[in-house]
Amino acid sequence: MVVFSFFSIFLLYLLIHYAVLMLGNDQPTLPRLPVSMPERGAILDRNGRYLALQIRFADVSVWRPSITDIDFLSNEISTILDMTPLEIRSRINASESNFLYLRRQIDDSTARRLSALLEEKKIRGVMVQPIVGRVYPERNLASQVIGFVGDRNRGLEGIEFAFNDVLDGVDNNGKGSQVVLTIDTYVQHILTQIAAKTMEESGAEAVMFVAMDPRTGEILGSASLPDFDPNNIRASDAASRMNRPVIWAFEPGSTFKVFSLAALMESGAISGNTTFICNGVYTPSRGTPINCLGNHGRVRAREIIIHSCNAGAAYASDNINSSAFYQLLSNFGFGARTGAGSPGETAGYLVPSSNWSERSKPTIAFGQEIAVSAYQILQAATAIANDGVLVQPKIVSRIISADGRTETEWSSGISRRVVSAETARAMRSYMADTATSIGTGWRAAVGDMSLGVKTGTAQIIDPVTRRYSDTDFIASCVALLPAEILRLFCIWLL
């Protein structure tokens, strides 16, 4: 009997409490943010510049049954909300529900001004609810790398997704750690500007520019257009959100000759003085002949790189068995993810040699029948830059704890030797000649700067015909500078 009476009194209390709320007593205004509200850690560039951070917002809502004077309400709050009184009245009157939002995500200072006004004027029916939200101060800059969060402040793409557990601080009493990227905002801005100019002048559907320090594997800039503004994710589409340097796998074309020739020289299958004859076509012992883009005559490895001779690369591949060639290319990292730190990374496409056709080995030698990502090309080129030692790329530099006392270096993997120093130096020498007036990369020459390059043009499969397109293609260039003492590696793709 005592228990029954207790619950009866408790239920009566609840009914009275909700009746008071429904009949229009004062609504809660803006309280201070609860201590327990999660604080998502910031994302910064290598110099400490904010790329993503959490700030306080507030949602402004209306409960229509509590409104006593809609005209007075509309006139008083219109200026603070940057709305006209008519707009406010129309929104309230047109709502089919008693509850509606007037404004979402107003800034904290505006929310506090509105809260003070509601209390001062004793305006009923308007509520100011504190929330937290993500802001991206650099807007589109490196947006595909950074990613974005959803309505519940959880990462959905990019670094926001890959390092969500570190950023959200769920395992650290709601205090998220900071993620510091290897990106340099200044370099990123320059690459984005160049990409935009290239896209406008060429009419390309997409453009990528990536810059990297091959000694450390640090990605200094990764620009991909079209891009998007993570502050306004609903205005974007899947194409603009795609982190192409990481996700997109494509046939590299002639840029791949640097690695296939290096593999052949390292294996001993050919030397720098081994000679081949290019008469404009590669004629295999069996199968269909493969055309070359020129009649280059007598060529060695140097001329194959300088003139981008498909026939020469194909003839060179005849001197190695498929299994050994496959293993050497795998050592460069092709056919496997780099583990740079960005989610959704492709492993590319390198079929085991047991499944190769008669045509596979020569076509792979000049960059067809294989698919790579821009980051895989970056990784492979570090072996050429570092005298044969491959360094895995990374986009995250370190993690800083919420209290700022602990910094943890983030590593994508260990370095390993892929080719000898002699082979790597030979390739750099060939690439330096390619940037002169006698090479296919002469357009890349910049004044007196020592530059090593390798250009490439690859066809694209037409999704309708399932054959190579007659009009669409991928143009690319790998560049090492300066060519003698490598400091920066970059790749750009159209």
VOGU-3710 file (C-alpha; in Angstrom, 3 decimals, decimal comma):
1> mvvfsffsif> 0,000/0,000/0,000  2,895/2,320/0,806  4,643/1,448/-2,476  1,463/2,013/-4,475  0,968/5,433/-2,841  4,567/6,422/-3,584  4,275/5,665/-7,310  0,899/7,401/-7,470  2,411/10,571/-6,049  5,392/10,273/-8,430
11> llyllihyav> 3,160/9,871/-11,495  1,011/12,808/-10,369  4,177/14,915/-10,127  5,203/13,991/-13,682  1,770/14,867/-15,055  1,782/18,252/-13,351  5,366/18,938/-14,500  4,632/18,260/-18,204  1,323/20,108/-17,991  3,183/23,192/-16,779
21> lmlgndqptl> 5,625/22,912/-19,691  2,846/22,463/-22,256  0,864/25,387/-20,873  3,687/27,748/-21,517  5,805/28,328/-18,448  9,294/29,668/-19,063  11,355/27,572/-21,448  15,013/26,829/-20,736  17,383/29,281/-22,380  21,094/28,807/-22,977
31> prlpvsmper> 22,918/26,952/-20,215  26,661/26,699/-20,087  27,963/23,706/-22,023  27,975/20,653/-19,764  31,396/19,521/-18,613  30,674/16,065/-20,020  30,050/17,327/-23,566  32,694/15,667/-25,813  35,448/17,915/-27,079  36,631/16,671/-30,460
41> gaildrngry> 40,321/17,260/-31,047  41,572/19,605/-33,730  43,307/18,694/-37,000  46,322/20,883/-37,756  48,885/21,261/-40,525  52,590/20,677/-39,862  53,033/24,300/-38,703  50,156/24,233/-36,213  47,597/25,917/-38,442  44,025/24,786/-37,765
51> lalqirfadv> 42,409/22,735/-40,516  39,486/21,466/-38,415  38,342/22,449/-34,937  35,334/22,208/-32,675  33,398/25,312/-31,678  30,157/26,031/-29,830  26,969/26,540/-31,748  23,307/26,657/-30,797  20,031/25,704/-32,431  17,069/28,063/-32,064
61> svwrpsitdi> 13,710/26,291/-31,916  10,080/27,233/-31,272  7,330/25,469/-29,294  4,173/27,039/-30,680  1,768/26,311/-27,768  3,972/28,424/-25,459  3,885/31,570/-27,639  1,770/34,322/-26,085  2,414/37,111/-28,632  3,852/36,102/-32,003
71> dflsneisti> 4,189/39,693/-33,233  6,127/40,754/-30,146  8,321/37,645/-30,381  9,064/38,179/-34,078  9,884/41,869/-33,718  12,207/41,339/-30,740  14,340/38,444/-32,001  14,463/39,273/-35,725  17,576/41,453/-35,604  19,648/38,972/-33,608
81> ldmtpleirs> 18,688/36,088/-35,903  19,206/38,181/-39,050  15,646/37,456/-40,154  12,708/39,751/-40,850  9,702/39,681/-38,464  7,556/38,605/-41,416  9,882/35,715/-42,179  9,736/34,521/-38,566  5,922/34,746/-38,389  5,550/32,971/-41,719
91> rinasesnfl> 7,858/30,139/-40,664  5,951/29,620/-37,422  2,470/29,859/-38,936  3,342/27,593/-41,882  4,706/24,814/-39,709  2,550/21,687/-39,550  4,167/20,778/-36,246  4,110/22,568/-32,929  7,895/22,215/-32,820  10,154/23,775/-35,448
101> ylrrqiddst> 13,665/25,131/-35,881  14,053/28,815/-36,692  17,846/28,744/-37,126  20,463/26,008/-36,933  24,048/26,391/-35,761  24,156/30,055/-34,804  27,458/31,088/-33,242  27,970/31,073/-29,492  28,006/34,859/-28,998  24,753/35,262/-30,961
111> arrlsallee> 23,207/32,459/-28,898  24,113/34,194/-25,659  22,747/37,533/-26,820  19,492/35,839/-27,794  19,335/33,976/-24,495  19,764/37,228/-22,552  17,031/38,906/-24,630  14,573/36,070/-24,058  15,152/36,302/-20,319  14,989/40,103/-20,239
121> kkirgvmvqp> 11,783/40,374/-22,323  10,295/37,190/-20,802  9,625/35,819/-24,258  8,085/32,373/-24,150  8,110/29,636/-26,764  11,683/30,152/-28,020  14,442/27,801/-26,920  18,209/28,072/-27,437  19,883/24,670/-27,329  23,694/24,545/-27,088
131> ivgrvypern> 25,474/22,135/-29,431  29,009/21,604/-30,666  30,009/21,578/-34,310  32,979/21,206/-36,619  34,452/24,155/-38,492  37,015/24,010/-41,306  38,744/27,422/-41,432  40,556/26,750/-44,732  37,322/25,680/-46,429  38,147/23,691/-49,618
141> lasqvigfvg> 41,877/23,460/-48,926  42,903/19,783/-48,604  39,238/18,971/-47,998  39,419/15,399/-49,329  42,382/14,689/-47,059  40,722/16,157/-43,959  37,244/14,768/-44,615  34,200/15,811/-42,587  31,912/14,814/-39,721  28,217/13,939/-39,614
151> drnrglegie> 25,403/15,399/-37,568  26,592/13,576/-34,446  30,112/14,965/-34,801  31,537/11,604/-35,858  34,014/11,384/-38,713  32,592/10,130/-41,989  35,469/10,543/-44,443  39,151/11,436/-44,588  41,286/11,906/-41,484  38,101/12,693/-39,550
161> fafndvldgv> 37,002/9,105/-40,204  40,340/7,281/-40,075  41,315/8,852/-36,730  37,820/9,262/-35,273  38,614/7,257/-32,129  41,630/9,488/-31,471  39,794/12,738/-32,165  36,511/12,103/-30,352  38,123/11,295/-27,013  35,549/8,673/-26,003
171> dnngkgsqvv> 38,309/6,633/-24,362  39,737/9,725/-22,654  36,810/11,180/-20,675  35,477/13,059/-23,688  38,732/14,907/-24,367  39,898/14,315/-27,929  43,533/14,379/-29,002  44,866/16,580/-31,788  46,017/15,110/-35,095  48,892/16,946/-36,777
181> ltidtyvqhi> 49,234/16,341/-40,518  52,376/16,445/-42,637  50,565/18,876/-44,954  52,014/22,383/-45,240  49,134/24,808/-45,823  51,367/27,116/-47,874  52,461/24,296/-50,197  48,880/23,030/-50,359  47,636/26,469/-51,389  50,215/26,718/-54,196
191> ltqiaaktme> 49,390/23,241/-55,508  45,667/24,023/-55,459  46,222/27,245/-57,419  48,320/25,443/-60,042  45,767/22,636/-60,248  42,947/25,136/-60,811  44,893/26,904/-63,573  45,797/23,578/-65,200  42,198/22,416/-65,071  40,941/25,626/-66,658
201> esgaeavmfv> 43,533/25,673/-69,444  43,347/21,963/-70,296  39,621/21,380/-69,836  40,434/18,282/-67,782  37,689/16,544/-65,809  39,989/16,162/-62,813  43,477/17,263/-61,785  45,804/16,063/-59,024  49,043/17,544/-57,690  50,937/15,860/-54,855
211> amdprtgeil> 54,208/17,011/-53,269  56,327/14,842/-50,977  59,663/14,858/-49,169  61,136/11,472/-50,189  63,588/11,397/-47,272  60,819/11,220/-44,678  57,816/10,126/-46,746  55,887/13,198/-45,574  53,148/14,410/-47,929  53,586/18,199/-48,027
221> gsaslpdfdp> 50,602/18,879/-50,251  47,852/16,837/-51,888  45,539/18,826/-54,148  42,680/17,242/-56,057  40,079/19,043/-58,164  37,129/19,204/-58,214  36,965/19,594/-54,452  34,373/20,667/-51,858  33,818/22,799/-48,768  33,374/20,546/-45,694
231> nnirasdaas> 31,543/23,399/-43,959  28,733/22,871/-46,470  28,799/19,157/-47,133  25,242/19,058/-48,504  26,354/21,169/-51,474  28,951/18,568/-52,520  28,741/15,364/-54,531  30,675/12,098/-54,502  33,039/13,211/-57,300  34,124/16,354/-55,446
241> rmnrpviwaf> 34,662/14,433/-52,196  36,855/11,750/-53,787  40,443/11,721/-52,532  41,779/10,775/-55,968  45,490/10,432/-55,142  44,593/7,687/-52,664  41,400/6,101/-53,989  41,687/6,251/-57,766  43,558/3,421/-59,552  44,643/4,126/-63,138
251> epgstfkvfs> 47,011/2,830/-65,790  50,192/4,905/-65,333  51,454/4,752/-68,890  55,052/5,753/-69,568  55,810/7,127/-66,090  55,977/3,452/-65,121  59,044/2,920/-67,340  61,224/4,414/-64,605  60,347/1,513/-62,309  60,175/-1,269/-64,888
261> laalmesgai> 63,582/-0,314/-66,330  65,040/0,033/-62,830  63,737/-3,460/-62,015  65,250/-4,892/-65,199  68,623/-3,262/-64,560  68,633/-4,337/-60,905  67,929/-7,957/-61,865  70,839/-8,009/-64,294  68,500/-8,741/-67,190  69,855/-5,633/-68,907
271> sgnttficng> 72,602/-3,117/-68,247  72,902/0,534/-69,108  74,670/-0,444/-72,338  72,279/-3,167/-73,533  71,000/-2,110/-76,962  67,611/-2,661/-78,628  66,300/-1,677/-82,036  63,021/0,257/-82,262  61,598/0,390/-85,772  58,243/1,689/-84,574
281> vytpsrgtpi> 56,807/-1,631/-83,437  57,469/-4,391/-80,925  57,129/-7,808/-82,513  56,796/-10,621/-79,974  57,714/-14,210/-80,699  54,008/-14,958/-80,417  50,970/-12,722/-80,327  49,988/-9,348/-81,766  52,650/-6,688/-82,519  52,574/-3,535/-80,353
291> nclgnhgrvr> 53,031/-0,147/-81,957  55,482/2,425/-80,613  54,807/6,158/-80,832  58,009/6,697/-82,780  60,811/5,046/-84,724  63,661/5,533/-82,272  66,287/3,301/-83,870  69,048/2,020/-81,605  68,105/2,571/-77,924  69,531/1,754/-74,517
301> areiiihscn> 67,851/2,226/-71,133  68,734/5,937/-71,229  67,057/6,483/-74,597  64,043/4,374/-73,614  63,435/6,812/-70,746  64,350/10,012/-72,615  62,226/9,248/-75,707  59,645/7,133/-73,841  60,122/4,229/-76,224  57,448/1,569/-75,757
311> agaayasdni> 59,111/-0,904/-78,107  62,439/-0,596/-76,302  60,823/-1,228/-72,908  58,945/-4,221/-74,298  62,086/-5,746/-75,887  63,978/-5,180/-72,620  61,324/-7,153/-70,724  62,007/-10,173/-72,924  65,248/-10,673/-70,981  63,579/-11,521/-67,661
321> nssafyqlls> 61,093/-14,213/-66,688  57,614/-13,177/-65,586  57,938/-14,377/-62,001  61,119/-12,385/-61,329  59,686/-9,278/-63,024  56,514/-9,499/-60,939  58,500/-9,809/-57,694  60,683/-6,800/-58,501  57,652/-4,630/-59,276  55,986/-5,818/-56,070
331> nfgfgartga> 59,099/-4,700/-54,159  58,363/-1,158/-55,340  54,985/-1,432/-53,581  52,747/-1,927/-56,609  49,732/-4,118/-55,968  49,600/-3,181/-52,252  48,319/-0,251/-50,213  50,942/2,230/-49,045  49,339/2,691/-45,605  49,860/6,448/-45,781
341> gspgetagyl> 47,030/7,080/-43,309  44,119/8,067/-45,535  41,069/5,755/-45,586  39,719/4,016/-48,660  43,152/3,542/-50,212  43,281/1,344/-53,285  45,775/-1,487/-53,641  45,877/-0,895/-57,372  46,014/-3,778/-59,797  49,008/-6,043/-60,347
351> vpssnwsers> 47,961/-9,559/-61,291  50,245/-12,384/-60,116  52,542/-13,531/-62,898  50,886/-16,960/-62,923  47,884/-15,290/-64,533  49,812/-13,265/-67,117  49,215/-13,717/-70,829  51,921/-13,655/-73,520  51,241/-9,939/-73,870  51,344/-9,043/-70,154
361> kptiafgqei> 55,082/-8,685/-69,529  55,865/-6,285/-72,415  52,745/-4,168/-71,898  53,341/-3,867/-68,142  56,902/-2,755/-68,958  55,560/0,414/-70,557  52,712/1,020/-68,096  49,652/-0,810/-69,377  47,822/-3,805/-67,906  48,623/-2,470/-64,435
371> avsayqilqa> 46,753/0,060/-62,275  48,348/2,261/-59,627  47,442/5,105/-57,301  49,272/8,423/-57,193  50,510/7,527/-53,705  51,966/4,256/-55,017  53,889/6,224/-57,646  55,038/8,577/-54,884  56,243/5,651/-52,809  58,057/3,943/-55,674
381> ataiandgvl> 59,804/7,182/-56,647  61,329/7,510/-53,179  63,547/4,539/-54,053  64,880/6,461/-57,050  65,344/9,598/-54,939  66,943/7,876/-51,931  69,641/5,873/-53,733  67,500/2,745/-53,814  65,808/2,952/-50,397  62,001/3,051/-50,486
391> vqpkivsrii> 60,229/5,176/-47,851  56,514/4,734/-47,238  54,436/7,906/-47,529  52,527/9,329/-44,588  49,934/12,062/-44,205  49,860/12,155/-40,375  52,859/13,484/-38,480  51,957/13,039/-34,809  49,188/12,803/-32,226  49,065/15,339/-29,367
401> sadgrtetew> 47,156/14,364/-26,239  44,248/16,496/-25,014  46,340/17,980/-22,187  49,197/18,754/-24,571  51,699/16,804/-22,493  52,213/13,806/-24,747  53,170/13,703/-28,410  53,235/10,425/-30,305  54,977/10,225/-33,655  52,923/8,405/-36,267
411> ssgisrrvvs> 54,708/6,116/-38,692  53,257/4,419/-41,755  55,951/1,753/-41,895  59,648/1,005/-42,212  62,048/1,821/-45,034  63,544/-0,913/-47,189  66,076/-1,206/-49,980  64,509/-1,922/-53,363  67,347/-1,329/-55,831  71,028/-0,525/-55,570
421> aetaramrsy> 72,328/3,020/-55,305  73,908/2,619/-58,755  70,575/1,726/-60,378  68,777/4,611/-58,652  71,458/7,110/-59,699  71,300/5,893/-63,284  67,529/6,445/-63,335  67,935/9,959/-61,915  70,459/10,721/-64,618  68,070/9,491/-67,327
431> madtatsigt> 65,225/11,544/-65,847  67,432/14,660/-65,788  68,108/14,220/-69,520  64,370/13,787/-70,122  63,820/17,356/-68,866  66,170/18,779/-71,524  65,393/19,729/-75,107  66,053/16,161/-76,309  63,523/14,535/-73,944  59,744/14,206/-73,767
441> gwraavgdms> 59,689/16,272/-70,542  61,285/19,421/-71,972  58,186/21,470/-71,068  58,845/20,799/-67,382  62,238/22,549/-67,433  62,367/25,571/-65,101  65,234/27,987/-65,735  68,541/26,774/-64,324  66,922/24,397/-61,826  68,202/20,847/-61,984
451> lgvktgtaqi> 65,134/18,710/-62,583  64,476/15,050/-63,306  61,156/14,059/-64,879  59,290/11,274/-66,607  56,118/11,978/-68,552  53,322/9,611/-69,397  50,118/9,411/-71,395  47,688/6,596/-70,707  44,416/5,659/-72,316  41,183/5,359/-70,333
461> idpvtrrysd> 38,655/2,557/-70,648  35,326/3,780/-72,023  32,668/2,419/-69,604  30,205/2,023/-72,493  32,349/0,199/-75,051  34,713/-1,411/-72,478  37,546/-0,495/-74,839  40,137/2,261/-74,730  38,566/5,643/-75,421  39,540/7,496/-78,600
471> tdfiascval> 39,243/10,875/-76,878  39,880/10,520/-73,134  43,317/9,989/-71,628  45,447/10,579/-68,534  48,499/12,824/-68,811  51,004/12,603/-65,972  54,474/13,640/-64,956  56,776/12,526/-62,155  59,333/15,147/-61,105  62,374/15,015/-58,822
481> lpaeilrlfc> 64,107/18,226/-57,813  66,863/19,061/-57,616  68,028/16,042/-59,578  71,356/15,653/-57,710  70,230/16,185/-54,088  66,615/15,164/-53,904  64,455/17,281/-51,619  61,003/17,188/-53,087  59,078/14,729/-55,150  55,843/15,506/-56,855
491> iwll> 53,413/14,056/-59,316  50,630/15,722/-61,183  47,904/14,066/-63,165  45,229/15,214/-65,594
//
